[in-house]
Amino acid sequence: MLAAILPVRSLFVAIFMLMAGSGFLSTLISLQLEADGTAPILIGLVATFYFVGLTIGSLCVSTLIRRVGHIRAFATFVSLFSASTLTYAVYQDASLWACLRLVDGFCMAGVFVCLESWLNERAEPEARGTVLAGYMISLYAGQAIGQFLLNLNHEKPSMPFMAASILLSLAVIPVAVTRITEPVLEARAPLTLRRLYEVSPLGIVGAAITGMMLGAFYALGAVYVSRLGMDMSAAALFMSIVILGGVVLQWPIGLLSDKFERRRVIVGTFAATVAVCIGIILVGVPGHQLLILGALFGGLTFALYPLCVAHTNDHLTREERVGASGGLVLAYSIGAAAGPVIGAVAMTTFGPAGLYIFISFCAIGALAFALWRQRMSVPVPNELQHPYQILPRTTPMSASLDPHAPRQ
């Protein structure tokens, strides 16, 4: 295991620092806007711009990376991201912050493409699973731990943004001084959304609906707990618990999907998500029950995208799977861009509980669609199912790290 990780340890350090510095920004921005009396619909729009930037970036940053190289491109993206982060501390305005989130999303897409293509190049075929696991641990650990930088807000509102900028700037160092050979970034033609729907309707629809659910949560989850009376420290704890729950529960859910018909596991996961959302709505007050339900919510929803990817891969050849990831990421990103706005409308209409009312309705819609697909098509035999693999919802490049994907 160490033999596989040590050659790319500098990239893991960079990933951890990047996520520690950027992973809590959506929470911080939502809470700052909420404290300033900004309407939920505007908070949702600001979050939407991040996912729009992420989508645009994932489609076009490869050209820049091929032109100037991985190290220069990485330094450019991170430097721009760091400058954008400091700008939040200069002036608070929803319109300005929406533009900054667009820049953030674009830069983050560039960072992910750089790092994921680098990891794919360095990972030997027999070690790709280990490298992917190390990548996921670095990514989610940084995101979860970074939430606690919200506590710096008690000293000075601009301090969390400054701390984020420092971490982002320092993340350039491990990459700038690395001796790892830069990979050749090959152009990949993604499968179209239409083609993906023809191959796996549940996979593409499930990915899009999961994007709506998680997009709404990342944009408004902190606003929800704030309106329950939780302070910044409690909001940081809640968000980190959700992320950690998402990491822990993906493995057992994935194992179930490998042993049983995958569509049944997807149905069960969406149904359980509905139940957990109802539980959060009924609890409606801060406390241990809310934290437990938050961990379950993270575990279930974080597993949905990899489940949809695996289900789609069950219907594809090995050569088509990397291309399919582009369409699935695009579907997820489109959903994630729409989710914050619709979730904000629900919160405006139904109060704080509107967020989980919206998420539960998304899950019910996906559940109904999954049940319909079970009636309309025969299942893939268990022995022919593509093994479940935990994948980040970042860029299509991450699919290349799947040990079952063809080597590029």
N, C-alpha and C positions, 0 to 999 in steps of 0.2 A: 504493500500500500504506500509506504513512504517513498519507495523507489519511483512510483508514478507521480507523486505529489511534489517532491523536492524540486524537480526541474522547472516547475511552473509556480513555485511558492511566491515569487514576486507578483505574479498576476493575481493570486488569491489575496495577498495583502492589499493590492490596489482595489480589488472588488469589495473587500470588507470596508475599507476606508471610504470608498465612494458611497456605498449604501448607508454607512453610519452617518455620512454627511448629507445625504440627499433623501434617504428613506423616510425621514420624519417631516420633510418640508410640506407635504400635502396636509398632514395633520396640523402643523403650525400655522400654515396659511389660512386654513379653514377656521381655526380657533381665533386668529387675529382678526379676520373679517367678521366673525360672529361677535366678538367683543366690541367691535366698532359699530355694531348695529346693522350690518349689511344683510340684505334680504337673502334667504336661502337660495332663491333662483340665481342670484348673482354669484353666490359661492359655488353653486353647481356649474355655472358657466366658466368660471375661472378654472375649475378642475377639468372641465371638458377640453379647454385649450391645451392642457398638458398632453392628453391622450391624442389630440389632433397632431400635435408636434411629434409625438412618438411614432404615430402612423406615417407621417410624411418622412420623418427621418429614416425609418426602417426601409422605406422604398427607394431612397435616393442617396444615402450617405456612402454606399459602397463605391460610387464613382469617385468621390473625394479621397477615400482611403486608398484606392488603387493609384490615384494620381500622385499623392504626396507620401504614402507609406503609413504604416500603422502607428509608429511612435509620434510622428508629427501630427497626424490626424487626432490621435488620442489626446495629445497635449493641447491642441486647438479646442477640441470639444470640452475638455475639463476646464480650461482657462475661461472660456466663454460662460460655462455653467457657474464657475466661482464668481465671476463678475456679476452675473445675473442675480445670484444669491445675495450679494452685498447690496444690490440695488433695492431689494425689498425693504432693507433697513433705512433707506434714504427717504422714501416717500410711499405712503400707503394710499393706494387708490385701486379700486377693483379693475378698472380698464387697463391701467399700467400693469397690474399683477397678472392679468389674463395674457397680455403680450409676453411677459416674462415666463409664464408657464409654458407658452408655446415654444419659446427658446429652450427652456429646460427639457421639454420632451424631445425636441430635435437632438439636443446634445446627448441626452441619455441614450437615444437610439444609436448614435454614433459610438458611444462608449461601449455599449453591449456588443455591437457588431465587431469592433476592434478586439475586445477581449475574448469573445466566444470563438471567433475565427482563429485567434492565436492558440487558444486551448485545443481546438479541434486539430490544428496542425501539429501540435506537440504531443498529443495523446496517442500512444501506441494502441492498435486495435484491441489488444487484450486488457488495456488499462483505461479504456474510455469510460466505463462505468464508474471507476474510482475517481477519475478526474471530474466527471459530472457531479458525483456526490460531494466532492470537495468544493466545487463551484457553488452548488446549492446551499451548503452549510455556510460558506463565506457570505453569500448574498443575503440569506435570511437572518443570519446572526447579526450582520451589520445593520440590517433594517430594524430588527427588534431592539438591539441595544441602543441604536441611534434615537429611538423614541424618547429616551430619558434625557436627551439634551433639551427637551421642552422645559425641564425644570429650571434651566438658566433664565427663563423668561421672568422669574420672580425678581431677579437682580436688575435686569434692564431688558425692555422688549426687543432691542436689537441684538442682544447677546446670542440667542440661538442662531440667528442668521450669520453672525460673525464666526461662531464655532463651526457651522456648516461650511462656510467658505474656506476656513483654515484646513479642515479635513479634506475637502475637495482638492485644494491646492497641493497638499502633501501627497495625495494619491498619485500625482504625476511622477513623483520621484522613483518608486519601484519600477515603473515602466520605462522611464527615461534612461535609467542606468542598467537596464537588463541586457544580458548578452544573448538572449533568446533570438534566434533568427526569425525575421519577419516572414509571415506566410504570404503566399500568392492568393489573393482574393478572387475566386472565380465567380463569374456571373451565373446565377441560377434562375431558371424560369419557373416561377411558382405556378401551381395549378390554379385555374380560375375558380371563383366562388361557385359559378354554375356547374363546373365539372365536379367540384367537391360535393355539391348537393346531389348530383346524379349518383356519385359513388357512395356517399354516406350522409343522408339527410340529417340524421340525429347528430352526427359529429359536428357538422357545420352550424346547425341551429343551436346545439348545446354550447358550443364555444362562444357564439354571439351572445346568448342569454347569460352565460357565466360572466362575460365581459360587462354586461349591464349591471349585474349584481355587485361585482367587485369594484367596478368604477364608481358606483353610487356609494359603496361602503367607504372606500378610500377617501372620497371627497367629503362625505358627510358623517362618517362614523364618529369622529371627534366632536362634531356639532351636536350629535344626538346625546352623547354622554355629558356634554357641557350643559345642555338644556335639562338634564336630569339633576343638575346641581353639583357635578363633579368638577374639581379644579384641574389645573394643568397637569399636576403630578398624577392624579387619578386617571386622567385621559391617556397619559403616556403609558401607564400600567395596563390599561384596558387594551390599547392598540398593540402593545408588545405581546400580551397574552393571546390575542387573536392570531398574530403572526406565528408565534411559537406553537399554538394549537394546530395551525395549518401545516407546520413542518412535521409534527409528531404523528398525526393521524393519516397522513398520505400513505405511509407504508402499509398499515393493515388494510386500508381500503384497496390499495393496489393489489395486495396479495389475494383478496377476495375476488377481484375482477379477473385475475389470472386463473382462478380455480372454478369459477362459475360463469355462466353466460354474462358477458360484460354489460349488455343492455339492462339486465335485471339489477346489476350493481348500480348503474347510472340511475335507474328508476328509484332504487332504494335511497341513493344519496340525495337526489332532489327531494324525495318525500321527507327524509330526515331533516333537510334544510328548512322545509316548510314548518315542521314541528318545532325546530329550534327557534325560528323567527317568531312563531306564535308564543313560545315560552319567554322570549326577550320582551315581547310586547306586554305580556301579562305580568311579568315581574316589575318592569317599569321603574325600578328604584336602584340606586347604587348598592353594591354589596357583593358577597361571595357568590351568590346565585348568578348574578349578571356576569361575573368573571368566568365562571364555569361554562355558562351558555355561550359566552364570547369565544372561549377556546374551542368548543364544539362547532360553532359557526365557522371559525377559521379552518378547522380540520376538514369539514365537509366541503366548503366552497373552494378551498385551495386544491382539493383533489379533483374537482369537476373538469378543469381544463385538461390535465393529463389523461383522465378517463376518456374524454372526447377525442383526444389525439390518438390514443391507443385504439379506440373503436374505429376511427377512420382508417388507421393503418391496417386494421384487420381486413380491409377491402382493397388494399393497394399492394403493388409489388414493391420489393425493396428499393428499386430505382426511383419510384414515384414518391417515396415517403418524405424525403427532404424537401422536394418541391411542394408537397401538400402542406408542409408546416408553414410556408409563406401565406397560403390562403387562410389557414386556421388562425394564425396570428393576426391577419388583417380582419377577419371576422370578429375575433375577440376585441381588437382595438376599436372597431366601429361600435360594438356594443358598449365598450368602456367609455367612449366619447358621449354616447347618448344617455347612459345611466345616471350621471350626476345631475343633469338637467331634469329628467323625469323624476328622479328621487327627490330633488328639491321641490318640485311641484307637489309631490305627495306630502312632504313635510309641511309645506305652506297650508295645504288643505286639511290634514289630519293631525298636525302637531308633530312633536318629536317621533312618535310611534310611526308616522307616515313612512319613514325610511324603511323600516322592516316590513311594513305593509306592502310597500312597493317590491322589495326583494322577495317576499313570500309569493306575491302574484307572479313575478318572473319565474320562480321555481315551479309554481303550479302550472304555468303555461308550458314550461319545458317538460314537466312530468306528464302532462296530457299528450304532448307530442311524442314523447318516448313510448308511452303505452300504445299510441296509435301505430307507431313504427313496428312495435312488437307484433301487432296483428297483421300488418301489411307485408312483412318479409320474414324469411326464415333466418334463424340465428347462425352465426359462424360457429362451427364446431370448436369446442374448447381447445383441442389439440392444434388447431390452426390459428388461434388467436395470437396476435402480436403481443409479446410481453409488455406489461405495464412499466413505464419508466417515468419517474418524477422529472418534469421539465419546467423551466421557468417560463413565464408569459412575457418574454422579452422581445426577441427577434427570431426570424426563421433559422439563423445561424446556430442557435442552441440545439436544434434537432440533429445537427451533425455529430453532437457528442453522445447521442444515443448509441450504446454499444451494438445495437441491432441494425443501425443504419449503414448503408454502403459507404465505404471510405471514399472521400472526394479526392 
